[in-house]
Amino acid sequence: MFIVYILKGPLNHLYVGCASDLDKRILRHKAGIGAEFTKRNKTFTVVYSEIFSTLIDARRREKQIKGWRREKKENLIKHELPIV
């Protein structure tokens, strides 16, 4: 199982990521390990997630979402139910 997720920071910045264990990945983000976004923003909220059976599918979706404009990402967050 692999999860594509979106985090929202205190200044409403969005971060899109992928992980096999979301809870563990969030702990790493909070420890400042990994993405520059979470090193700068220790306070964030998981606002969206999707589950995939393969890493390839999850990475494709992550790349797709990262390529979207903010408005489209916000619509995804607003209109889709989180799956975790």
BELQUI-V630814 format. One record per residue. N is the residue number from 1. SS is DSSP state (hx for helix, st for strand, lp for the rest). PHI is phi in degrees with one decimal (* if undefined). Layout:
n:N ss:SS phi:PHI
n:N ss:SS phi:PHI
//
This chain:
n:1 ss:lp phi:*
n:2 ss:st phi:-132.9
n:3 ss:st phi:-123.3
n:4 ss:st phi:-98.2
n:5 ss:st phi:-137.0
n:6 ss:st phi:-124.4
n:7 ss:st phi:-106.9
n:8 ss:st phi:-119.6
n:9 ss:st phi:-88.2
n:10 ss:lp phi:-64.6
n:11 ss:lp phi:-99.8
n:12 ss:lp phi:66.3
n:13 ss:lp phi:-71.8
n:14 ss:st phi:-111.8
n:15 ss:st phi:-130.0
n:16 ss:st phi:-109.7
n:17 ss:st phi:-142.7
n:18 ss:st phi:-141.1
n:19 ss:st phi:-154.2
n:20 ss:lp phi:-89.2
n:21 ss:lp phi:-136.0
n:22 ss:hx phi:-62.3
n:23 ss:hx phi:-59.8
n:24 ss:hx phi:-64.9
n:25 ss:hx phi:-65.4
n:26 ss:hx phi:-63.3
n:27 ss:hx phi:-60.9
n:28 ss:hx phi:-65.8
n:29 ss:hx phi:-59.2
n:30 ss:hx phi:-64.4
n:31 ss:lp phi:-83.5
n:32 ss:lp phi:81.5
n:33 ss:lp phi:-96.4
n:34 ss:lp phi:111.8
n:35 ss:lp phi:-61.8
n:36 ss:hx phi:-60.4
n:37 ss:hx phi:-53.8
n:38 ss:hx phi:-81.1
n:39 ss:hx phi:-68.7
n:40 ss:hx phi:-84.0
n:41 ss:lp phi:-120.8
n:42 ss:lp phi:-75.7
n:43 ss:lp phi:-106.7
n:44 ss:st phi:-153.6
n:45 ss:st phi:-128.9
n:46 ss:st phi:-76.9
n:47 ss:st phi:-108.8
n:48 ss:st phi:-162.5
n:49 ss:st phi:-155.7
n:50 ss:st phi:-136.4
n:51 ss:st phi:-105.4
n:52 ss:st phi:-130.0
n:53 ss:lp phi:-84.8
n:54 ss:lp phi:-126.7
n:55 ss:hx phi:-64.6
n:56 ss:hx phi:-59.5
n:57 ss:hx phi:-64.3
n:58 ss:hx phi:-64.6
n:59 ss:hx phi:-64.8
n:60 ss:hx phi:-60.7
n:61 ss:hx phi:-66.5
n:62 ss:hx phi:-57.7
n:63 ss:hx phi:-62.7
n:64 ss:hx phi:-59.7
n:65 ss:hx phi:-63.6
n:66 ss:hx phi:-60.2
n:67 ss:lp phi:-80.0
n:68 ss:lp phi:-79.4
n:69 ss:lp phi:-72.4
n:70 ss:hx phi:-55.2
n:71 ss:hx phi:-56.9
n:72 ss:hx phi:-68.7
n:73 ss:hx phi:-63.1
n:74 ss:hx phi:-62.6
n:75 ss:hx phi:-64.6
n:76 ss:hx phi:-60.2
n:77 ss:hx phi:-61.9
n:78 ss:hx phi:-70.3
n:79 ss:hx phi:-101.0
n:80 ss:lp phi:-106.5
n:81 ss:lp phi:-85.0
n:82 ss:lp phi:-59.5
n:83 ss:lp phi:-110.6
n:84 ss:lp phi:-98.1
//
